Each structure stands twice: as structure tokens, then as C-alpha cells.
Amino acid sequence: MDQILRFEAHAFGRPYHAARVRIPARARDTELHTHADFHEFMGVVSGSGEHLLTIGVVPLRAGDVVLVRPSDRHAVRGATPDGLEFINVAFPSSIWQGFLDLTRTPSWSSRGPVSFHQPAAVPVFENALDRFQNAPTAYDLLRFWTDLLDLLVPGHPGGSGIPDWLAKACTSMRAEENLHGGVPRLLELAGVSAAHLSRSMRAAYGVTPTAFVTDLRLEHAASLLAATNTTIATIATRCGFTSQSYFTRCFTTAHDLTPTAFRHRSQRAFVP
């Protein structure tokens, strides 16, 4: 049975969590898991291994950088002869998405975790780990993101071509009162025609306005399920779903778990 890991269980109020992970060759695979409320970057420092995903097995080697999102189910194994060593940096999804919107960095749209090969990123992970071990601040997390994206997204920030009006509208949609209003509210905030919004959303984020809003709603719902005892019906309403049954269908499709099962597991989960 998959684990669902929660950020706050081990972050203890810190802005991010960092750890060096070593998986020897022939060791038992890490457990297949998903994340309740956080993203993580994995930076492979040395050795080799495999990333076990629902879409298949992806090789890992020194210099690889992998972005794992809450919807991604994954596990890791080391390979012969030296196993696998990586640094894991985890951070709240809501803050990460706000950073992407603020810097006009497009979200990566893919099935499964997003992978890069950038050996120059290893020192960035080492620095983030060093800072984590000495009372990290939010500035340290911002420095990690900025240094890393400078390597992964040439010309970052501001080189993505995302117009200011779209970035501001997407950022504003994270407020619950706007999220409840759905695509009509996004259109109001953007101040453009439906056709123009659709074209711009596809160019900037690779998704339709409806898919963008649905993803935001499901992300907010996952946070409420993990962190509160609010009823599922109330969460569905707060997030803008027309009914609890429709919310349950959407959530189950996205997470392979019902909202009830997700809450049960996430409230007993941890960050390794």
C-alpha cells in the first residue's frame, strides 16, 4: 500500500527539509509513495540507480535532477556497483507555485516526475543541505530555487514570455475566494477574452484554463484534507466543486485514492 508523506511532520516549522540519502546496491527499494502537500527536488550526487514510477522505470545517474510533485507516485533503488546517493530538498507546494507565478516560470507539464541532467546543479543541492543544518530561513529556500532554475531554465527569471496580466491572474487564483469562482473568476482577473485566455494559458503553462483551475482546486483540497478536520462536503464547496460526488470523482482520478482514504493516510504520514 502506498504511503502519503506530509511536509510538516518533519519540517517542524522550517521553510524546507533537506537530507542526504544513500541507497546501497542490492538494498531494498524505498517504499512507493506520494506527497500530500509538497514538491521535492532530487539531486543525484554519485552512483546510479533507478526511479520506479507508475509509468515505468527511469535510470538515474550522477548529475540528474528530478522534480517530484504531489501527484507523482515513486520509489528509488540503487544499482551496482556503488549504489545511489542523492540530496532531497522538499518544500510546500503552495509556496512553490506562488514562486513560479511570481517569477513567471511555466509549470512543467508531463506525466510523471520531471527530469533534467545538469551536473552543475550538485553544488546547489550541497549548499541547500548545509544551510538546512544551520537554522534555514525562507531566503535560503529562495536562493536554492533561484540558483537551481538558473541552471535548469536558461534566462530565468523573466525569460518565459508569460505576460504580466496572466502571471498576476494565476497568482490571485490561489486565494480561496477566487478559486471558488472558477474559470469565470479567472477571466475577470485576467481582463481578456475567453479565447485569448485559452491561447495564453496553453502557451505559458501547457494546459487549458479549466484544467488549471481544477488542478488548483485539487491541490487546495489535498492541503485541507491533510491539515484539517473539515468535512469533505465543506471542502468540496470551499474549493468550488458543484457537488461532493463530483469532487470525489475528480480527486480519486488525480490521486488514485478517495478523499477519505487520502485523509486517513496523510494524517499518519511523514517525510523521510
Residue pairs with C-beta under 8 A, 6 or more apart in sequence:
2 31
2 32
2 33
2 34
2 73
2 256
2 265
3 31
3 32
3 33
3 34
3 265
3 269
4 33
4 34
4 35
4 36
4 226
4 257
4 262
4 265
4 266
4 269
5 33
5 34
5 35
5 36
5 38
5 269
5 270
5 271
5 272
6 35
6 36
6 37
6 38
6 226
6 266
6 267
6 269
6 270
6 271
7 17
7 35
7 36
7 37
7 38
7 90
7 91
7 92
7 271
8 37
8 227
9 269
9 270
9 271
10 17
10 270
10 271
10 272
11 17
11 90
11 271
14 132
14 136
15 91
15 95
15 136
15 137
15 138
15 140
15 141
16 89
16 90
16 91
16 128
16 132
16 136
16 140
16 141
16 144
17 88
17 89
17 90
17 91
17 132
17 271
18 87
18 88
18 89
18 90
18 125
18 128
18 129
18 131
18 132
18 133
18 136
19 87
19 88
19 129
19 272
20 45
20 85
20 86
20 87
20 88
20 129
21 76
21 85
21 86
21 87
21 88
21 272
22 83
22 84
22 85
23 30
23 49
23 76
23 77
23 78
23 83
23 84
23 85
24 78
24 83
25 78
25 79
25 80
25 81
25 82
25 83
26 78
26 80
27 77
27 78
27 83
29 52
29 75
29 76
29 77
30 75
30 76
30 77
30 272
31 75
32 52
32 73
32 74
32 75
33 73
33 74
33 75
34 70
34 71
34 72
34 73
34 74
34 255
35 68
35 69
35 70
35 72
35 90
35 93
36 70
36 222
36 223
36 225
36 226
36 262
36 266
36 269
37 70
37 92
37 93
37 94
37 222
37 223
37 226
37 227
37 266
38 70
38 90
38 91
38 92
38 93
38 271
39 67
39 68
39 69
39 70
39 90
39 91
39 92
39 93
39 96
40 67
40 68
40 88
40 89
40 90
40 91
41 65
41 66
41 67
41 68
41 88
41 89
41 125
41 148
42 64
42 65
42 66
42 68
42 76
42 86
42 87
42 88
43 64
43 65
43 86
43 87
43 89
43 121
43 122
43 124
43 125
44 60
44 61
44 62
44 63
44 64
44 65
44 66
44 84
44 85
44 86
45 62
45 85
45 86
45 87
45 122
45 125
45 126
46 62
46 82
46 84
46 85
47 62
47 78
47 79
47 82
47 83
47 84
47 85
48 59
48 60
48 61
48 62
48 78
48 79
48 82
48 84
49 59
49 60
49 76
49 77
49 78
49 79
49 83
49 84
50 57
50 58
50 59
50 60
50 76
50 77
50 79
51 57
51 58
51 59
51 60
51 66
51 74
51 75
51 76
51 113
51 115
52 74
52 75
52 76
52 77
53 72
53 73
53 74
53 112
53 113
54 73
54 112
55 111
55 112
58 112
58 113
58 115
60 66
60 76
60 84
60 86
61 117
62 119
62 122
63 117
63 118
63 119
63 121
63 122
64 115
64 116
64 117
65 115
65 116
65 117
65 118
65 121
65 148
65 152
66 113
66 114
66 115
66 116
67 108
67 113
67 114
67 115
68 74
68 113
69 93
69 113
69 114
70 93
70 219
70 222
71 254
71 255
72 112
72 113
73 256
74 112
74 113
76 84
76 86
77 84
78 84
87 125
87 126
87 128
87 129
89 125
89 128
89 129
89 132
89 144
90 271
91 141
93 219
93 223
94 174
94 219
94 223
95 141
96 145
97 107
97 174
97 219
98 171
98 174
99 105
99 142
99 145
100 106
100 107
101 167
101 170
101 171
101 174
102 167
102 171
103 149
103 156
103 157
103 158
104 157
104 158
104 160
104 161
104 162
104 164
104 167
105 149
105 153
105 156
105 157
105 160
105 162
106 160
106 162
106 204
106 205
106 206
107 205
107 206
108 114
109 205
109 206
109 207
116 152
118 151
118 152
120 151
121 148
121 151
121 152
124 144
124 147
124 148
124 151
127 143
127 144
127 147
128 140
128 144
131 140
131 143
131 144
132 140
146 156
146 157
149 156
149 157
150 156
153 159
153 160
160 204
161 203
161 204
162 204
163 200
163 204
165 190
165 191
165 192
166 190
166 197
166 200
166 201
166 204
168 189
169 186
169 189
169 190
169 191
170 186
170 205
170 212
172 178
172 189
173 179
173 185
173 186
173 189
173 212
173 213
173 216
174 216
174 220
176 220
176 238
176 239
178 185
178 186
178 189
179 185
179 213
179 216
179 217
179 220
179 239
179 240
180 238
180 239
180 240
181 188
181 240
182 213
182 240
183 209
183 210
183 213
186 197
186 209
186 212
186 213
187 194
187 197
187 209
190 197
192 200
194 209
197 209
198 208
198 209
201 207
201 208
201 209
201 212
202 208
205 212
207 215
213 240
214 250
217 239
217 240
217 241
217 250
218 239
218 250
218 251
218 254
218 255
220 238
220 239
221 235
221 236
221 239
221 247
221 251
221 259
222 251
222 255
222 262
222 266
224 230
224 235
224 238
224 239
225 232
225 235
225 259
225 262
225 263
225 266
226 262
226 263
226 266
226 267
230 238
232 244
232 247
232 248
232 259
232 260
232 263
233 244
235 247
235 259
236 243
236 244
236 246
236 247
236 248
239 247
241 247
241 250
247 259
248 258
248 259
251 257
251 258
251 259
251 262
252 258
252 259
255 262
257 265
